[in-house]
Amino acid sequence: MNLPQASSASPAAPATVPTPLVRPRLTFIGTGYLGATYAICFAELGYEVLGVDVDAQKIASLASGRVPIHEPGLDEILRRNVAAGRLRFTTDYAEAAEFGDVHFICVGTPQRADGLGADLTYVEAAVTSLVPHLSRKALIVGKSTVPVGTAAWVEQLVGKHVPTGVEVEVAWSPEFLQEGFAVEDVLRPNRLVFGVRSAWAHQMLLAAHKGVFDLATTEDREVPVVISDFATAELVKHAANAFLATKISFINAMAEICEASGADVSQLARAIGYDDRIGKKFLRAGVGFGGACLPKDIRAFQARAQEIGAGEALRFLHEVDLINQRRRTRVVQLAADLLDRPYGPAGPDLTGFRIAVLGATFKPATDDVRDSPALAITRKLARHGAQVALYDPKGMANAQREQPDLEYADSMVDAVTDADLVCVLTAWEEFRYADPKALAGVARGLRVIDGLNCLDQPLWTAAGWEYRGMGRPNPA
Ligand SMILES: NC(=O)c1ccc[n+]([C@@H]2O[C@H](COP(=O)([O-])OP(=O)(O)OC[C@H]3O[C@@H](n4cnc5c(N)ncnc54)[C@H](O)[C@@H]3O)[C@@H](O)[C@H]2O)c1
């Protein structure tokens, strides 16, 4: 077997291997935020695509041309490609096996209920549902974020379940798309990582991404490709997310220092961000990171490191997690301070106050509320007795599903009406550019917590609001 070496620029495949297929047919197994976006965008790139999921409702929605998530631009591309006949959806694994040459595994890998590690049961179910139906040579490509060692384990699973005489190979290609920018990230990735064990798998992956390379060529761009072994490919994703989480927690730790010393973390971040070695991105202090990736990935990374005897190397990620959690508590402390309530060992008693929470999603431009700091803080405020009115431009349905007991408002103004305190916890443009004078006309108390340091503080202060930011001194 010809094991490709790590490379970093050219997508060229080894010349000695015959081209397997110019345009393989692709399946994307698991049509959530990752898989649906991929299926839709790869159909747009000209591939014949089949999306597969166990959720019949999701499949029916996609098949009818309706994206079940909020992702800017995706709806229109879905409708176009379903109409063109390039894109179909199914819950039938036999159909998927018959259709596909390359099968991308895009199912969830959430945190296990009994610990910090990743729950791989969905990966196992996807592989063991597909493989017994395969009847010709195929490539299974993991895209889900997984602990190091998973690809080798998937290979073993395949070996156990594959019909006699059928050859199936495995590869791993971690995914870096960001919700809210997912269409762009899939069509124009800033890099591709292929973890492969054979030249055939390498070449199949190149063929499966030919549309991405062709688009780049027409736009005079290059897409860097890193070819690696399985372990490196798996680790790339955990390492990238560990770095990003650490950067966010770093600036939030600086926010804590600023709070204790009277300094302003926004100015501090600007000043250090001018250094190219540090950079401005991901350097905004606030309520911390959330979503379906960073929190569970840094925990799974630590758990796996412990299992393989390298736990000490990632002990700092525990601190990163703790700093992140403390930011959520900080908002409750600020609320108690603004509402003049003592903060005892059980936290403040906020009974009798109405608090408007603006934002439920873990960031703007998505409807995803999984491990959202905004929702977690809302829960805390409600648990401390406050009457909370929550509003989010796109995340209401998901928030209501996750937290049915909270009170939901129909609009920003409805939420703020009669509120004693307003908390901005997701940096949606609607909130960032809200008119503080108009909101002052409907609120009962003019107090605002800017959980993302995203408001124009002088403007809010001039409109009469008592303002609190994260890691910033109170305005005079
Ligand atoms: N969401 C992101 O921005 C993002 C970015 C990079 C990587 N990832 C990784 O991608 C993976 C998927 O994330 P997501 O956010 O799309 O999750 P998701 O929960 O939105 O989607 C997972 C989908 O898999 C389906 N599924 C579960 N079991 C199945 C099975 N046996 N067969 C077929 N389908 C099945 C579910 O019904 C669901 O639709 C995770 O490992 C995640 O860490 C996500």
The ligand as an SDF file (V2000), in Angstrom:
LIG
                    3D

 44 48  0  0  0  0  0  0  0  0999 V2000
  -22.1650   22.4910   13.0770 N   0  0  0  0  0  0  0  0  0  0  0  0
  -20.9550   22.9220   12.7500 C   0  0  0  0  0  0  0  0  0  0  0  0
  -20.7120   24.1220   12.5540 O   0  0  0  0  0  0  0  0  0  0  0  0
  -19.8300   21.9410   12.5840 C   0  0  0  0  0  0  0  0  0  0  0  0
  -18.5990   22.4010   12.0560 C   0  0  0  0  0  0  0  0  0  0  0  0
  -17.5400   21.4890   11.9250 C   0  0  0  0  0  0  0  0  0  0  0  0
  -17.6990   20.1860   12.3690 C   0  0  0  0  0  0  0  0  0  0  0  0
  -18.8970   19.7850   12.9000 N   0  0  0  0  0  0  0  0  0  0  0  0
  -19.0180   18.3910   13.3420 C   0  0  0  0  0  0  0  0  0  0  0  0
  -19.8970   17.7600   12.4320 O   0  0  0  0  0  0  0  0  0  0  0  0
  -20.6620   16.7500   13.0920 C   0  0  0  0  0  0  0  0  0  0  0  0
  -22.1380   17.0080   12.8600 C   0  0  0  0  0  0  0  0  0  0  0  0
  -22.4630   18.2560   13.4400 O   0  0  0  0  0  0  0  0  0  0  0  0
  -23.8580   18.9830   13.1450 P   0  0  0  0  0  0  0  0  0  0  0  0
  -23.7830   20.2960   13.8210 O   0  0  0  0  0  0  0  0  0  0  0  0
  -24.1630   18.8950   11.7110 O   0  0  0  0  0  0  0  0  0  0  0  0
  -24.8460   18.0100   13.9500 O   0  0  0  0  0  0  0  0  0  0  0  0
  -26.4380   17.9120   13.8080 P   0  0  0  0  0  0  0  0  0  0  0  0
  -26.9100   17.3760   15.0970 O   0  0  0  0  0  0  0  0  0  0  0  0
  -26.9820   19.1960   13.2980 O   0  0  0  0  0  0  0  0  0  0  0  0
  -26.6640   16.8330   12.6620 O   0  0  0  0  0  0  0  0  0  0  0  0
  -26.4360   15.4700   12.8300 C   0  0  0  0  0  0  0  0  0  0  0  0
  -27.4410   14.7190   11.9730 C   0  0  0  0  0  0  0  0  0  0  0  0
  -27.1210   13.3280   11.9850 O   0  0  0  0  0  0  0  0  0  0  0  0
  -28.3380   12.6180   11.9640 C   0  0  0  0  0  0  0  0  0  0  0  0
  -28.1050   11.2330   12.3820 N   0  0  0  0  0  0  0  0  0  0  0  0
  -27.9340   10.7370   13.6310 C   0  0  0  0  0  0  0  0  0  0  0  0
  -27.7500    9.4100   13.5780 N   0  0  0  0  0  0  0  0  0  0  0  0
  -27.7970    9.0510   12.2770 C   0  0  0  0  0  0  0  0  0  0  0  0
  -27.6620    7.8400   11.5830 C   0  0  0  0  0  0  0  0  0  0  0  0
  -27.4310    6.6930   12.2290 N   0  0  0  0  0  0  0  0  0  0  0  0
  -27.7870    7.8330   10.2430 N   0  0  0  0  0  0  0  0  0  0  0  0
  -28.0210    8.9870    9.5630 C   0  0  0  0  0  0  0  0  0  0  0  0
  -28.1550   10.1800   10.1660 N   0  0  0  0  0  0  0  0  0  0  0  0
  -28.0360   10.2120   11.5040 C   0  0  0  0  0  0  0  0  0  0  0  0
  -29.2420   13.4110   12.8820 C   0  0  0  0  0  0  0  0  0  0  0  0
  -30.6060   13.0930   12.6770 O   0  0  0  0  0  0  0  0  0  0  0  0
  -28.8830   14.8270   12.4750 C   0  0  0  0  0  0  0  0  0  0  0  0
  -29.7120   15.2950   11.4310 O   0  0  0  0  0  0  0  0  0  0  0  0
  -20.2280   16.8090   14.5540 C   0  0  0  0  0  0  0  0  0  0  0  0
  -19.2050   15.8760   14.7690 O   0  0  0  0  0  0  0  0  0  0  0  0
  -19.6860   18.2150   14.7000 C   0  0  0  0  0  0  0  0  0  0  0  0
  -18.7570   18.3270   15.7400 O   0  0  0  0  0  0  0  0  0  0  0  0
  -19.9650   20.6300   13.0000 C   0  0  0  0  0  0  0  0  0  0  0  0
  1  2  1  0
  2  3  2  0
  2  4  1  0
  4  5  1  0
  4 44  2  0
  5  6  2  0
  6  7  1  0
  7  8  2  0
  8  9  1  0
  8 44  1  0
  9 10  1  0
  9 42  1  0
 10 11  1  0
 11 12  1  0
 11 40  1  0
 12 13  1  0
 13 14  1  0
 14 15  2  0
 14 16  1  0
 14 17  1  0
 17 18  1  0
 18 19  2  0
 18 20  1  0
 18 21  1  0
 21 22  1  0
 22 23  1  0
 23 24  1  0
 23 38  1  0
 24 25  1  0
 25 26  1  0
 25 36  1  0
 26 27  1  0
 26 35  1  0
 27 28  2  0
 28 29  1  0
 29 30  1  0
 29 35  2  0
 30 31  1  0
 30 32  2  0
 32 33  1  0
 33 34  2  0
 34 35  1  0
 36 37  1  0
 36 38  1  0
 38 39  1  0
 40 41  1  0
 40 42  1  0
 42 43  1  0
M  CHG  2   8   1  16  -1
M  END
$$$$
